[in-house]
Amino acid sequence: MKKIILLFMVLFFLTGCTADYEIEIYNDQIKEQMEYVSNDIATWDDTVQYGLSYRDLVLASYEYPYPIFYNTVLDENDTIKLEGVDYYQNTLISNATSLGQRLDYQKFNFSNFSNSSIVRKCYQYFNVIQQDDNIILSTSLKNLCFDAYPMLDQITVRLKTNHKVVSSNADFVDGYHYTWNIRREEQDDAAILLTIKKDDYIFNYENEFLKKIMYIGLIIGIILCVSGIVYLYAKNKRKKINEI
């Protein structure tokens, strides 16, 4: 099975797939998502190796449990989920134009995110440390994924956060969105660096303030509406009693 999984990962880049790694840091909770998708329909059923097609490998990988933490000790039969071990949510992407897989986990925090399986498979070191009132995320210099997957040309990392950012080495910044495009020729100088404020946040992150105002307005509207109905009902009832 391990050979199948390794071939599956390489296959994504042999068949023109896209690979995106997304992180959201919200308060003290971190969400992580890795997605691979192929839109090259003509290649899905081509035999690649060991008599398996891209479609076969996607389905095999979909059945494989991926531990959340890099240092997880697995049983020899690592295709079976172990009690007490956390695994990524594994989603099959399959429709008329797309075939692939998505891994999700939404409960990391600052104390355990440095042990993320996805990040640690690409970097020898990944640190998440608190320094004064800042949180610093930093990886080692070299990205190891390019050595593991020879056909991999680029990794796109997208991060968004409601924390105020002190500094980063992102290639592109758009509001609270930070993007790193890591190319094969840059693999030896591919460190990711980000420093954020621990308890200082962006005002109205993703329209939070507007959403709260709308929510409060909705509640007030419902209360007024119910109160009006009750008032009219009581008034009408009193009128009928007076008529009697």
SERO-4910 file (N, C-alpha, C, O; in steps of 0.05 Angstrom, whole numbers):
BEGIN
 pado doro    nc1    nc2    nc3   cac1   cac2   cac3    cc1    cc2    cc3    oc1    oc2    oc3
  Met    A     16    -24      0      0      0      0     17     25      0     10     45    -13
  Lys    A     40     25     15     57     48     16     68     55    -11     70     79    -18
  Lys    A     74     35    -27     84     40    -55     62     53    -71     67     70    -88
  Ile    A     37     44    -67     15     55    -82     11     84    -75      6    101    -92
  Ile    A     13     91    -49      9    118    -40     31    136    -51     25    158    -60
  Leu    A     56    127    -51     78    143    -61     73    148    -91     77    170   -100
  Leu    A     66    127   -106     61    130   -134     38    149   -139     38    165   -158
  Phe    A     18    148   -122     -6    165   -124      3    194   -122     -6    211   -138
  Met    A     20    201   -103     29    228    -99     44    238   -123     40    261   -132
  Val    A     62    221   -134     77    229   -158     59    232   -182     63    250   -198
  Leu    A     39    215   -183     21    214   -206      6    241   -210      0    249   -232
  Phe    A      0    254   -187    -14    279   -189      1    299   -207    -12    315   -221
  Phe    A     27    298   -206     43    317   -221     50    307   -249     59    322   -266
  Leu    A     46    281   -254     50    270   -280     26    275   -298     28    275   -322
  Thr    A      3    279   -286    -22    282   -301    -33    310   -301    -56    314   -307
  Gly    A    -16    329   -295    -24    357   -297    -43    366   -275    -61    383   -279
  Cys    A    -40    355   -251    -56    362   -228    -47    389   -216    -24    397   -220
  Thr    A    -64    401   -201    -57    424   -185    -55    416   -156    -71    399   -147
  Ala    A    -37    428   -141    -33    422   -113    -34    448    -97    -18    466   -103
  Asp    A    -52    450    -78    -55    474    -62    -55    466    -32    -69    448    -24
  Tyr    A    -40    481    -16    -40    477     12    -50    503     25    -39    524     21
  Glu    A    -72    500     41    -85    524     52    -86    522     83    -91    501     94
  Ile    A    -81    545     95    -81    547    124    -98    571    132    -96    592    120
  Glu    A   -114    568    153   -127    591    165   -121    591    195   -125    572    209
  Ile    A   -110    614    205   -104    617    233   -125    637    244   -124    661    237
  Tyr    A   -143    627    260   -165    643    270   -165    641    301   -170    619    312
  Asn    A   -158    663    314   -155    663    343   -133    642    350   -110    645    341
  Asp    A   -139    623    366   -119    603    373   -124    576    359   -114    555    368
  Gln    A   -141    576    338   -147    551    324   -136    553    295   -138    574    283
  Ile    A   -126    531    285   -114    530    259   -127    508    242   -129    485    251
  Lys    A   -135    516    218   -147    497    199   -127    492    177   -112    510    168
  Glu    A   -126    467    168   -107    459    148   -121    443    126   -138    426    131
  Gln    A   -114    449    101   -126    434     78   -105    430     56    -92    449     48
  Met    A   -103    406     46    -87    400     23   -104    387      2   -119    368      7
  Glu    A   -103    398    -23   -120    387    -44   -105    382    -70    -89    399    -78
  Tyr    A   -110    359    -82    -99    352   -108   -122    346   -126   -140    331   -120
  Val    A   -121    358   -150   -143    353   -169   -132    351   -197   -114    367   -205
  Ser    A   -142    332   -213   -135    331   -241   -159    337   -258   -181    326   -253
  Asn    A   -156    354   -278   -177    360   -297   -172    348   -325   -186    353   -344
  Asp    A   -151    332   -326   -143    320   -352   -158    293   -355   -147    272   -350
  Ile    A   -183    295   -363   -201    272   -364   -189    249   -381   -193    226   -374
  Ala    A   -176    256   -402   -166    236   -421   -146    217   -408   -141    195   -419
  Thr    A   -133    225   -386   -112    208   -374   -121    192   -350   -106    176   -340
  Trp    A   -145    196   -341   -154    184   -316   -153    153   -317   -147    141   -296
  Asp    A   -159    141   -340   -160    111   -341   -136     99   -356   -137     75   -362
  Asp    A   -116    115   -361    -92    105   -373    -76     89   -352    -74     97   -329
  Thr    A    -65     66   -361    -49     50   -342    -22     64   -338     -9     72   -357
  Val    A    -15     68   -313      9     82   -306     31     63   -297     53     64   -309
  Gln    A     26     46   -278     46     28   -268     32      6   -251     11     12   -239
  Tyr    A     44    -18   -250     32    -40   -235      4    -46   -245    -13    -57   -229
  Gly    A     -3    -39   -269    -29    -44   -280    -51    -25   -269    -74    -31   -273
  Leu    A    -43     -4   -256    -62     15   -244    -64     41   -259    -44     51   -271
  Ser    A    -88     52   -260    -93     77   -273    -93    100   -252    -93     94   -228
  Tyr    A    -95    124   -262    -97    147   -243   -122    144   -226   -122    149   -202
  Arg    A   -144    136   -239   -169    133   -224   -166    112   -202   -175    115   -179
  Asp    A   -152     89   -208   -147     68   -189   -132     79   -165   -138     73   -142
  Leu    A   -112     95   -170    -95    105   -149   -109    126   -132   -105    126   -107
  Val    A   -126    142   -144   -142    161   -128   -160    145   -109   -162    152    -85
  Leu    A   -174    125   -119   -192    110   -102   -177     95    -80   -187     93    -58
  Ala    A   -153     85    -87   -137     71    -67   -128     90    -45   -128     84    -21
  Ser    A   -120    114    -53   -111    134    -34   -134    144    -16   -130    150      7
  Tyr    A   -157    146    -28   -181    155    -13   -187    136     10   -198    145     30
  Glu    A   -181    110      6   -186     90     27   -164     90     48   -166     75     68
  Tyr    A   -143    105     44   -120    104     62   -122    125     84   -127    148     78
  Pro    A   -119    117    109   -121    136    131    -95    151    135    -74    139    138
  Tyr    A    -96    178    136    -72    195    139    -72    207    167    -89    223    174
  Pro    A    -52    199    184    -50    210    211    -44    240    210    -30    250    193
  Ile    A    -56    255    230    -52    283    231    -24    291    239    -12    309    227
  Phe    A    -13    276    258     13    284    270     36    267    258     34    243    254
  Tyr    A     58    281    252     81    269    238     94    247    254    104    227    243
  Asn    A     94    249    281    108    229    297     90    206    306     97    191    324
  Thr    A     67    203    293     49    181    300     62    154    294     72    149    272
  Val    A     61    136    314     72    109    310     49     91    301     29     87    316
  Leu    A     52     79    277     30     63    266     36     34    268     59     25    270
  Asp    A     15     18    267     17    -11    266     28    -19    239     28     -3    220
  Glu    A     39    -43    237     50    -52    211     29    -51    189     35    -45    166
  Asn    A      4    -56    196    -18    -54    177    -29    -25    180    -48    -20    195
  Asp    A    -17     -6    166    -24     22    169    -48     30    153    -53     54    150
  Thr    A    -63     11    142    -87     17    127   -112     17    146   -134     23    137
  Ile    A   -107      9    171   -129      8    191   -126     31    211   -104     35    221
  Lys    A   -147     45    216   -147     67    236   -143     56    264   -157     36    271
  Leu    A   -126     68    279   -120     59    306   -136     76    326   -139    100    322
  Glu    A   -145     64    347   -159     79    368   -140     99    382   -117     92    388
  Gly    A   -149    123    385   -133    144    398   -116    160    380   -102    178    388
  Val    A   -116    153    354   -100    167    334   -118    186    318   -139    177    309
  Asp    A   -109    211    314   -125    230    298   -117    228    269    -93    225    263
  Tyr    A   -137    229    252   -132    227    223   -145    250    208   -164    262    217
  Tyr    A   -134    256    185   -146    277    168   -173    267    158   -177    244    153
  Gln    A   -191    286    154   -216    280    140   -208    278    110   -197    296     98
  Asn    A   -215    255     99   -206    248     72   -231    249     53   -250    234     57
  Thr    A   -230    268     34   -253    272     16   -246    265    -12   -226    274    -23
  Leu    A   -263    249    -25   -259    243    -53   -272    265    -70   -295    272    -66
  Ile    A   -257    276    -89   -267    295   -108   -271    281   -134   -252    273   -148
  Ser    A   -296    278   -142   -302    263   -166   -328    274   -179   -350    271   -168
  Asn    A   -324    287   -202   -347    296   -218   -339    294   -247   -319    282   -254
  Ala    A   -355    306   -264   -351    304   -293   -324    315   -303   -314    306   -323
  Thr    A   -313    334   -289   -289    348   -298   -265    346   -279   -243    354   -286
  Ser    A   -270    337   -254   -248    337   -234   -247    310   -220   -267    298   -213
  Leu    A   -222    301   -215   -218    276   -200   -193    281   -182   -172    288   -191
  Gly    A   -197    276   -156   -175    280   -138   -183    275   -109   -201    259   -104
  Gln    A   -170    289    -91   -172    283    -63   -166    308    -46   -150    325    -54
  Arg    A   -179    310    -23   -174    332     -5   -171    322     23   -186    305     32
  Leu    A   -151    332     37   -146    325     65   -151    350     82   -141    372     76
  Asp    A   -167    347    103   -175    369    121   -170    362    150   -174    340    158
  Tyr    A   -162    383    165   -162    381    194   -166    409    205   -153    428    196
  Gln    A   -184    412    225   -193    439    233   -188    445    263   -199    464    274
  Lys    A   -171    428    277   -169    432    305   -140    434    315   -134    428    338
  Phe    A   -122    443    298    -95    449    307    -95    473    325   -113    489    324
  Asn    A    -75    475    343    -70    500    358    -41    506    357    -25    492    344
  Phe    A    -33    528    370     -5    537    368     14    517    381     38    517    374
  Ser    A      5    500    398     23    482    412     28    456    396     49    443    401
  Asn    A     10    448    378     14    423    363     16    426    333     21    406    319
  Phe    A     13    450    323     13    453    293     41    447    282     43    439    258
  Ser    A     62    450    298     89    445    288     93    415    281    114    408    269
  Asn    A     75    399    290     77    370    284     58    361    262     52    337    260
  Ser    A     48    380    246     31    373    223     45    354    204     67    360    195
  Ser    A     32    332    197     44    313    179     50    325    151     70    320    139
  Ile    A     31    342    142     34    353    115     58    371    114     74    369     95
  Val    A     62    389    133     85    407    133    111    393    137    130    398    123
  Arg    A    111    374    157    136    361    164    146    342    142    169    335    142
  Lys    A    128    333    124    137    317    102    152    333     81    167    322     64
  Cys    A    148    360     82    162    377     63    185    392     75    203    402     61
  Tyr    A    186    395    102    207    409    115    218    393    138    203    382    154
  Gln    A    244    393    141    257    378    163    249    390    190    245    376    209
  Tyr    A    248    417    190    241    431    215    217    450    210    216    463    189
  Phe    A    199    450    229    177    469    228    171    478    257    164    461    273
  Asn    A    175    503    262    172    513    289    148    533    291    145    550    274
  Val    A    133    531    313    113    550    320    118    558    349    113    543    367
  Ile    A    129    582    353    138    590    379    126    617    387    120    634    370
  Gln    A    123    621    413    113    647    423    137    663    434    153    653    450
  Gln    A    140    687    425    161    705    433    149    732    441    140    747    424
  Asp    A    149    738    467    136    761    477    106    759    470     93    740    477
  Asp    A     96    779    455     67    778    448     64    770    419     43    775    407
  Asn    A     84    757    407     83    748    379     83    718    377     93    704    395
  Ile    A     71    708    356     73    679    348     89    678    322     83    691    303
  Ile    A    110    662    322    128    660    299    126    632    287    130    612    301
  Leu    A    120    631    261    120    606    246    143    606    227    147    625    212
  Ser    A    160    585    228    183    585    211    190    556    204    188    538    220
  Thr    A    198    552    179    207    526    169    237    527    164    249    548    164
  Ser    A    249    503    160    276    502    151    278    512    123    258    517    110
  Leu    A    303    514    113    307    528     87    298    511     63    284    522     45
  Lys    A    305    486     63    300    470     39    272    456     40    264    446     61
  Asn    A    258    456     17    233    441     14    240    413      4    250    411    -19
  Leu    A    234    393     20    242    366     13    223    352     -6    230    331    -17
  Cys    A    199    363    -10    179    350    -28    189    347    -56    181    329    -71
  Phe    A    206    366    -65    215    365    -93    234    341    -97    237    331   -119
  Asp    A    248    333    -76    265    309    -78    249    284    -78    255    264    -91
  Ala    A    227    284    -61    210    261    -59    193    256    -84    187    233    -91
  Tyr    A    185    278    -97    167    276   -120    181    290   -144    178    315   -147
  Pro    A    196    275   -161    212    287   -182    196    303   -203    208    321   -215
  Met    A    170    298   -206    155    312   -227    141    337   -215    127    352   -230
  Leu    A    145    342   -190    133    366   -177    148    391   -186    172    393   -183
  Asp    A    133    410   -197    145    435   -206    140    459   -188    157    476   -185
  Gln    A    117    459   -174    110    482   -157     90    474   -135     72    458   -139
  Ile    A     94    486   -112     75    484    -90     64    511    -84     80    530    -81
  Thr    A     38    513    -82     26    539    -75     15    537    -46     -1    519    -40
  Val    A     24    555    -29     16    556     -1     -1    581      2      9    603     -4
  Arg    A    -25    578     12    -42    601     17    -50    602     47    -59    582     58
  Leu    A    -45    625     59    -51    628     88    -68    653     92    -63    674     80
  Lys    A    -88    651    110   -103    675    118   -106    674    148   -107    653    160
  Thr    A   -107    698    160   -109    699    189   -123    724    198   -121    745    185
  Asn    A   -137    722    221   -149    746    232   -130    760    252   -137    781    264
  His    A   -106    748    256    -86    761    273    -72    783    256    -68    780    232
  Lys    A    -64    804    269    -47    824    255    -20    812    249     -7    800    267
  Val    A    -11    815    224     15    804    216     37    825    220     35    848    210
  Val    A     58    817    234     81    834    239    100    834    215    109    855    205
  Ser    A    105    810    204    123    807    181    119    780    168    109    761    181
  Ser    A    126    778    143    125    752    129    144    754    105    151    775     96
  Asn    A    151    731     94    166    730     69    149    720     46    159    708     26
  Ala    A    122    724     48    103    715     27    109    729      0    119    751      0
  Asp    A    104    715    -21    108    726    -48     87    747    -55     92    767    -68
  Phe    A     62    742    -45     40    760    -50     24    764    -25     19    746    -10
  Val    A     15    789    -20     -2    796      2    -26    811     -8    -23    831    -22
  Asp    A    -50    801     -1    -75    815     -8    -92    816     16   -107    797     22
  Gly    A    -92    839     30   -107    841     55    -96    822     76    -73    824     83
  Tyr    A   -113    803     85   -104    784    105    -98    757     92    -97    736    105
  His    A    -93    757     65    -86    733     51    -56    734     43    -47    754     33
  Tyr    A    -42    712     48    -13    711     43     -8    686     25    -18    664     31
  Thr    A      8    689      4     12    668    -15     42    664    -20     57    683    -25
  Trp    A     50    639    -19     78    631    -26     76    612    -51     62    592    -50
  Asn    A     91    619    -72     93    602    -96    122    591    -96    141    605   -102
  Ile    A    124    565    -89    151    553    -86    156    536   -111    143    516   -115
  Arg    A    176    544   -127    183    530   -151    207    511   -147    223    515   -128
  Arg    A    209    491   -164    230    471   -161    258    484   -160    274    476   -144
  Glu    A    262    503   -177    289    516   -178    295    532   -153    318    541   -149
  Glu    A    275    536   -136    279    551   -111    278    533    -87    276    544    -64
  Gln    A    278    507    -90    274    489    -68    295    491    -46    289    485    -22
  Asp    A    319    500    -52    340    503    -32    337    528    -16    351    532      4
  Asp    A    320    546    -24    316    571    -10    286    576     -8    275    596    -18
  Ala    A    272    558      5    242    558      4    230    559     32    209    548     37
  Ala    A    244    572     51    233    575     78    208    592     78    205    611     62
  Ile    A    189    585     95    165    601    100    167    614    127    171    600    148
  Leu    A    164    640    128    167    655    153    143    673    157    134    687    138
  Leu    A    131    673    181    108    690    187    108    696    217    112    679    234
  Thr    A    105    722    223    103    730    251     77    745    254     71    764    240
  Ile    A     60    736    273     34    749    278     32    757    308     46    747    325
  Lys    A     14    775    313      8    783    340    -10    762    353    -30    753    341
  Lys    A     -3    755    378    -18    734    391    -47    742    398    -66    727    394
  Asp    A    -50    767    408    -76    776    417    -84    803    404    -99    818    416
  Asp    A    -75    808    380    -82    832    366    -94    824    339    -81    811    323
  Tyr    A   -119    832    334   -134    821    312   -142    843    291   -143    866    297
  Ile    A   -148    833    267   -157    850    245   -186    857    250   -203    840    255
  Phe    A   -193    883    249   -221    891    252   -237    882    228   -229    885    205
  Asn    A   -260    870    234   -279    862    213   -267    841    194   -272    842    170
  Tyr    A   -252    822    205   -241    800    189   -264    785    175   -282    775    188
  Glu    A   -262    783    149   -282    769    133   -310    779    140   -329    764    142
  Asn    A   -312    806    143   -338    819    148   -352    810    174   -376    809    175
  Glu    A   -335    802    194   -347    793    219   -364    814    232   -386    808    241
  Phe    A   -355    839    232   -370    860    246   -397    864    232   -418    867    245
  Leu    A   -396    865    205   -421    868    190   -440    845    194   -464    848    196
  Lys    A   -429    821    195   -445    797    200   -458    798    227   -482    791    230
  Lys    A   -444    808    248   -455    810    274   -478    830    275   -498    826    288
  Ile    A   -473    853    261   -494    874    260   -519    863    247   -542    867    256
  Met    A   -515    848    225   -538    836    210   -552    816    228   -577    814    228
  Tyr    A   -536    800    243   -548    779    260   -564    792    283   -586    783    288
  Ile    A   -553    813    295   -567    827    316   -592    840    305   -614    839    318
  Gly    A   -590    852    281   -613    864    269   -635    844    263   -659    849    266
  Leu    A   -627    820    254   -646    798    249   -661    790    274   -685    786    274
  Ile    A   -645    787    296   -657    780    322   -677    801    331   -699    795    340
  Ile    A   -669    826    329   -686    848    337   -712    848    320   -734    852    330
  Gly    A   -708    844    294   -731    843    276   -750    821    283   -775    825    283
  Ile    A   -740    797    290   -757    775    298   -772    781    323   -796    775    326
  Ile    A   -757    793    343   -770    800    368   -792    820    364   -814    817    375
  Leu    A   -787    840    348   -808    861    342   -831    849    328   -854    855    333
  Cys    A   -825    831    309   -847    818    294   -864    801    312   -889    802    311
  Val    A   -851    784    329   -866    767    348   -882    784    367   -905    778    373
  Ser    A   -869    805    377   -883    823    396   -907    836    383   -928    839    396
  Gly    A   -905    844    358   -927    856    343   -950    837    340   -973    844    343
  Ile    A   -943    812    333   -964    791    330   -978    786    356  -1003    784    357
  Val    A   -963    784    378   -975    780    405   -993    803    413  -1014    799    423
  Tyr    A   -983    827    407   -999    851    414  -1025    852    398  -1046    857    410
  Leu    A  -1023    846    372  -1048    847    356  -1067    825    365  -1092    829    365
  Tyr    A  -1056    802    371  -1073    780    380  -1087    787    406  -1111    782    409
  Ala    A  -1072    798    425  -1084    806    451  -1104    828    448  -1126    827    460
  Lys    A  -1098    847    430  -1117    869    425  -1143    859    413  -1164    868    421
  Asn    A  -1140    841    394  -1163    830    380  -1180    813    400  -1205    813    398
  Lys    A  -1167    799    418  -1181    782    437  -1197    800    456  -1220    794    463
  Arg    A  -1184    821    466  -1198    840    484  -1222    853    470  -1243    857    483
  Lys    A  -1219    859    445  -1241    871    430  -1265    852    429  -1288    861    432
  Lys    A  -1259    826    424  -1281    806    422  -1295    803    449  -1319    800    450
  Ile    A  -1279    804    471  -1290    801    497  -1309    825    504  -1330    821    515
  Asn    A  -1300    849    496  -1316    873    501  -1342    872    485  -1362    882    495
  Glu    A  -1341    861    461  -1365    860    445  -1385    841    457  -1409    846    454
  Ile    A  -1376    820    471  -1394    801    484  -1407    815    508  -1423    802    522
***
